[in-house]
Amino acid sequence: MSDAEREALDASVAPVRKALWKLHKTSFAIVRSSTILLPRPNNTKHATLFFSRGTPNLASVILAMDKIDEILTTNSLDEKTFQPCIRAACSLAKKTLNRYYDKTDHSENYRITMVLHPRFKLDYFRRADWDDEWVQAARTITEDVFNNNYCDRAISGAHTPAVPISSNIPSSAPTGNMFDAIFAAPPANAPPPESELDRYLASPVEASVRDALAWWWERRFVYPRLSRMAMDYLSIPATSVEVERVFSRGRILLNHLRNRLLGQTTCSLMCLNSWSKAGFMKDTDVLAAVRSAEEIPGEEDVHMPSGWDDIHV
């Protein structure tokens, strides 16, 4: 090839080479931006793994969405680190996230669980710069549910102290002094007793609390009715992952060779499986129960007495 032909070829392919070089630079920048965006802090992966556990409840949802929104907002405005295409993708992701964030307003459960979590209460909403009307609405929603469904419930079972709480009111026995009744009776204009919810919200936030259910269980005597409400709401799973796992375990238990178990028996076996994994069942107790069981002669069907598989907590 002569020099003239080589120059003509170079001139004809020069635009293609230039385009390929620009494409190479752009693709490298995109890969580099994605590498920076995802591993630091790799929010989508971490959120997926976090909510795939069996522990997150509804109180975790707003926290996680606020964190992801903060990351996407920061990345969409970072012109030094990210290319325009990555920043545009972050903006679209933020828009999608906000659409689902708005859906939390359709259910009162999200705000109730946040208020009843001793680590957050109403302080989280204030620190997140929520409007005062929204903060007051969260309190009003929680207060209405408590007053309508839990305030007048009878206290019994695990929520009743083993030792009755002593009272400072003197006995009204006939042998007592007649003037004791004067000091025992409340003043005419005495304010109504403070509700459990008011006492709970007036107490300081406990930032060290990790397990809200355990916290409420330990204080079930201090807040006998509010603790019931808290444990009802804080036990709601954040996602359906754990529920789907229960169905998967149930399919393993009820296979095509074992399909005539009673519903109560299935429930007992599923609870035994979960309690064993949680460490509530001891091997010594299981062995003792198996060894104490009577041997069943023959192979015919045996009718167990009613209530043999009842669950007693």
DASUL-V518328 format. One record per residue. N is the residue number from 1. RES is the residue in one small letter. SS is DSSP state (hx for helix, st for strand, lp for the rest). PHI is phi in whole degrees, 0 to 359 (none if undefined). Layout:
n->N res->RES ss->SS phi->PHI
n->N res->RES ss->SS phi->PHI
//
This chain:
n->1 res->m ss->lp phi->none
n->2 res->s ss->lp phi->285
n->3 res->d ss->hx phi->296
n->4 res->a ss->hx phi->294
n->5 res->e ss->hx phi->294
n->6 res->r ss->hx phi->294
n->7 res->e ss->hx phi->295
n->8 res->a ss->hx phi->294
n->9 res->l ss->hx phi->293
n->10 res->d ss->hx phi->299
n->11 res->a ss->hx phi->292
n->12 res->s ss->hx phi->284
n->13 res->v ss->hx phi->265
n->14 res->a ss->hx phi->302
n->15 res->p ss->hx phi->299
n->16 res->v ss->hx phi->293
n->17 res->r ss->hx phi->298
n->18 res->k ss->hx phi->296
n->19 res->a ss->hx phi->294
n->20 res->l ss->hx phi->296
n->21 res->w ss->hx phi->294
n->22 res->k ss->hx phi->295
n->23 res->l ss->hx phi->296
n->24 res->h ss->hx phi->297
n->25 res->k ss->hx phi->296
n->26 res->t ss->hx phi->294
n->27 res->s ss->hx phi->297
n->28 res->f ss->hx phi->296
n->29 res->a ss->hx phi->294
n->30 res->i ss->hx phi->295
n->31 res->v ss->hx phi->299
n->32 res->r ss->hx phi->294
n->33 res->s ss->hx phi->295
n->34 res->s ss->hx phi->296
n->35 res->t ss->hx phi->295
n->36 res->i ss->hx phi->286
n->37 res->l ss->hx phi->290
n->38 res->l ss->hx phi->283
n->39 res->p ss->hx phi->290
n->40 res->r ss->lp phi->235
n->41 res->p ss->lp phi->261
n->42 res->n ss->lp phi->57
n->43 res->n ss->hx phi->296
n->44 res->t ss->hx phi->293
n->45 res->k ss->hx phi->293
n->46 res->h ss->hx phi->297
n->47 res->a ss->hx phi->295
n->48 res->t ss->hx phi->297
n->49 res->l ss->hx phi->293
n->50 res->f ss->hx phi->295
n->51 res->f ss->hx phi->279
n->52 res->s ss->lp phi->276
n->53 res->r ss->lp phi->285
n->54 res->g ss->lp phi->267
n->55 res->t ss->lp phi->260
n->56 res->p ss->lp phi->299
n->57 res->n ss->st phi->241
n->58 res->l ss->lp phi->298
n->59 res->a ss->hx phi->296
n->60 res->s ss->hx phi->278
n->61 res->v ss->hx phi->293
n->62 res->i ss->hx phi->297
n->63 res->l ss->hx phi->300
n->64 res->a ss->hx phi->294
n->65 res->m ss->hx phi->293
n->66 res->d ss->hx phi->296
n->67 res->k ss->hx phi->293
n->68 res->i ss->hx phi->295
n->69 res->d ss->hx phi->298
n->70 res->e ss->hx phi->297
n->71 res->i ss->hx phi->294
n->72 res->l ss->hx phi->295
n->73 res->t ss->hx phi->296
n->74 res->t ss->hx phi->297
n->75 res->n ss->hx phi->291
n->76 res->s ss->hx phi->290
n->77 res->l ss->lp phi->256
n->78 res->d ss->lp phi->273
n->79 res->e ss->lp phi->282
n->80 res->k ss->lp phi->284
n->81 res->t ss->lp phi->264
n->82 res->f ss->lp phi->245
n->83 res->q ss->lp phi->286
n->84 res->p ss->hx phi->304
n->85 res->c ss->hx phi->295
n->86 res->i ss->hx phi->290
n->87 res->r ss->hx phi->294
n->88 res->a ss->hx phi->293
n->89 res->a ss->hx phi->296
n->90 res->c ss->hx phi->295
n->91 res->s ss->hx phi->295
n->92 res->l ss->hx phi->294
n->93 res->a ss->hx phi->296
n->94 res->k ss->hx phi->295
n->95 res->k ss->hx phi->296
n->96 res->t ss->hx phi->295
n->97 res->l ss->hx phi->299
n->98 res->n ss->hx phi->296
n->99 res->r ss->hx phi->296
n->100 res->y ss->hx phi->282
n->101 res->y ss->hx phi->297
n->102 res->d ss->hx phi->296
n->103 res->k ss->hx phi->290
n->104 res->t ss->hx phi->293
n->105 res->d ss->hx phi->288
n->106 res->h ss->hx phi->282
n->107 res->s ss->lp phi->235
n->108 res->e ss->lp phi->284
n->109 res->n ss->hx phi->297
n->110 res->y ss->hx phi->296
n->111 res->r ss->hx phi->288
n->112 res->i ss->hx phi->296
n->113 res->t ss->hx phi->294
n->114 res->m ss->hx phi->294
n->115 res->v ss->hx phi->294
n->116 res->l ss->lp phi->274
n->117 res->h ss->lp phi->274
n->118 res->p ss->lp phi->297
n->119 res->r ss->lp phi->275
n->120 res->f ss->lp phi->240
n->121 res->k ss->lp phi->52
n->122 res->l ss->lp phi->269
n->123 res->d ss->hx phi->294
n->124 res->y ss->hx phi->297
n->125 res->f ss->hx phi->296
n->126 res->r ss->hx phi->292
n->127 res->r ss->hx phi->292
n->128 res->a ss->lp phi->275
n->129 res->d ss->lp phi->63
n->130 res->w ss->lp phi->289
n->131 res->d ss->lp phi->297
n->132 res->d ss->hx phi->301
n->133 res->e ss->hx phi->294
n->134 res->w ss->hx phi->292
n->135 res->v ss->hx phi->296
n->136 res->q ss->hx phi->294
n->137 res->a ss->hx phi->296
n->138 res->a ss->hx phi->298
n->139 res->r ss->hx phi->293
n->140 res->t ss->hx phi->297
n->141 res->i ss->hx phi->299
n->142 res->t ss->hx phi->297
n->143 res->e ss->hx phi->294
n->144 res->d ss->hx phi->295
n->145 res->v ss->hx phi->296
n->146 res->f ss->hx phi->295
n->147 res->n ss->hx phi->293
n->148 res->n ss->hx phi->277
n->149 res->n ss->hx phi->242
n->150 res->y ss->lp phi->233
n->151 res->c ss->lp phi->298
n->152 res->d ss->lp phi->259
n->153 res->r ss->lp phi->290
n->154 res->a ss->lp phi->288
n->155 res->i ss->lp phi->267
n->156 res->s ss->lp phi->204
n->157 res->g ss->hx phi->69
n->158 res->a ss->hx phi->292
n->159 res->h ss->hx phi->268
n->160 res->t ss->lp phi->258
n->161 res->p ss->lp phi->300
n->162 res->a ss->lp phi->295
n->163 res->v ss->lp phi->251
n->164 res->p ss->lp phi->302
n->165 res->i ss->lp phi->285
n->166 res->s ss->lp phi->291
n->167 res->s ss->lp phi->247
n->168 res->n ss->lp phi->273
n->169 res->i ss->lp phi->283
n->170 res->p ss->lp phi->296
n->171 res->s ss->lp phi->292
n->172 res->s ss->lp phi->262
n->173 res->a ss->lp phi->297
n->174 res->p ss->lp phi->299
n->175 res->t ss->lp phi->282
n->176 res->g ss->lp phi->287
n->177 res->n ss->lp phi->285
n->178 res->m ss->lp phi->295
n->179 res->f ss->lp phi->279
n->180 res->d ss->hx phi->297
n->181 res->a ss->hx phi->294
n->182 res->i ss->hx phi->295
n->183 res->f ss->hx phi->274
n->184 res->a ss->hx phi->282
n->185 res->a ss->lp phi->287
n->186 res->p ss->lp phi->289
n->187 res->p ss->lp phi->301
n->188 res->a ss->lp phi->296
n->189 res->n ss->lp phi->256
n->190 res->a ss->lp phi->293
n->191 res->p ss->lp phi->291
n->192 res->p ss->lp phi->297
n->193 res->p ss->lp phi->299
n->194 res->e ss->lp phi->292
n->195 res->s ss->lp phi->286
n->196 res->e ss->hx phi->298
n->197 res->l ss->hx phi->294
n->198 res->d ss->hx phi->296
n->199 res->r ss->hx phi->295
n->200 res->y ss->hx phi->294
n->201 res->l ss->hx phi->288
n->202 res->a ss->hx phi->282
n->203 res->s ss->lp phi->283
n->204 res->p ss->lp phi->294
n->205 res->v ss->lp phi->290
n->206 res->e ss->lp phi->255
n->207 res->a ss->lp phi->290
n->208 res->s ss->lp phi->273
n->209 res->v ss->lp phi->286
n->210 res->r ss->lp phi->253
n->211 res->d ss->lp phi->252
n->212 res->a ss->hx phi->292
n->213 res->l ss->hx phi->296
n->214 res->a ss->hx phi->295
n->215 res->w ss->hx phi->298
n->216 res->w ss->hx phi->290
n->217 res->w ss->hx phi->296
n->218 res->e ss->hx phi->292
n->219 res->r ss->lp phi->248
n->220 res->r ss->lp phi->292
n->221 res->f ss->lp phi->276
n->222 res->v ss->lp phi->285
n->223 res->y ss->lp phi->236
n->224 res->p ss->lp phi->298
n->225 res->r ss->lp phi->266
n->226 res->l ss->hx phi->295
n->227 res->s ss->hx phi->295
n->228 res->r ss->hx phi->297
n->229 res->m ss->hx phi->298
n->230 res->a ss->hx phi->298
n->231 res->m ss->hx phi->290
n->232 res->d ss->hx phi->294
n->233 res->y ss->hx phi->277
n->234 res->l ss->hx phi->284
n->235 res->s ss->lp phi->269
n->236 res->i ss->lp phi->287
n->237 res->p ss->st phi->291
n->238 res->a ss->lp phi->288
n->239 res->t ss->lp phi->225
n->240 res->s ss->lp phi->269
n->241 res->v ss->hx phi->299
n->242 res->e ss->hx phi->293
n->243 res->v ss->hx phi->295
n->244 res->e ss->hx phi->295
n->245 res->r ss->hx phi->294
n->246 res->v ss->hx phi->297
n->247 res->f ss->hx phi->297
n->248 res->s ss->hx phi->295
n->249 res->r ss->hx phi->294
n->250 res->g ss->hx phi->296
n->251 res->r ss->hx phi->293
n->252 res->i ss->hx phi->292
n->253 res->l ss->hx phi->290
n->254 res->l ss->lp phi->258
n->255 res->n ss->lp phi->274
n->256 res->h ss->lp phi->288
n->257 res->l ss->lp phi->263
n->258 res->r ss->lp phi->219
n->259 res->n ss->lp phi->231
n->260 res->r ss->lp phi->239
n->261 res->l ss->lp phi->286
n->262 res->l ss->lp phi->291
n->263 res->g ss->hx phi->299
n->264 res->q ss->hx phi->294
n->265 res->t ss->hx phi->295
n->266 res->t ss->hx phi->299
n->267 res->c ss->hx phi->298
n->268 res->s ss->hx phi->296
n->269 res->l ss->hx phi->292
n->270 res->m ss->hx phi->294
n->271 res->c ss->hx phi->294
n->272 res->l ss->hx phi->299
n->273 res->n ss->hx phi->296
n->274 res->s ss->hx phi->293
n->275 res->w ss->hx phi->293
n->276 res->s ss->hx phi->294
n->277 res->k ss->hx phi->291
n->278 res->a ss->lp phi->278
n->279 res->g ss->lp phi->86
n->280 res->f ss->lp phi->277
n->281 res->m ss->lp phi->255
n->282 res->k ss->lp phi->260
n->283 res->d ss->hx phi->300
n->284 res->t ss->hx phi->296
n->285 res->d ss->hx phi->292
n->286 res->v ss->hx phi->294
n->287 res->l ss->hx phi->297
n->288 res->a ss->hx phi->296
n->289 res->a ss->hx phi->292
n->290 res->v ss->hx phi->291
n->291 res->r ss->hx phi->290
n->292 res->s ss->hx phi->277
n->293 res->a ss->lp phi->287
n->294 res->e ss->lp phi->285
n->295 res->e ss->lp phi->287
n->296 res->i ss->lp phi->260
n->297 res->p ss->lp phi->286
n->298 res->g ss->lp phi->72
n->299 res->e ss->lp phi->239
n->300 res->e ss->lp phi->284
n->301 res->d ss->lp phi->296
n->302 res->v ss->lp phi->244
n->303 res->h ss->lp phi->267
n->304 res->m ss->lp phi->279
n->305 res->p ss->lp phi->296
n->306 res->s ss->lp phi->297
n->307 res->g ss->lp phi->86
n->308 res->w ss->lp phi->292
n->309 res->d ss->lp phi->249
n->310 res->d ss->lp phi->294
n->311 res->i ss->lp phi->261
n->312 res->h ss->lp phi->243
n->313 res->v ss->lp phi->256
//
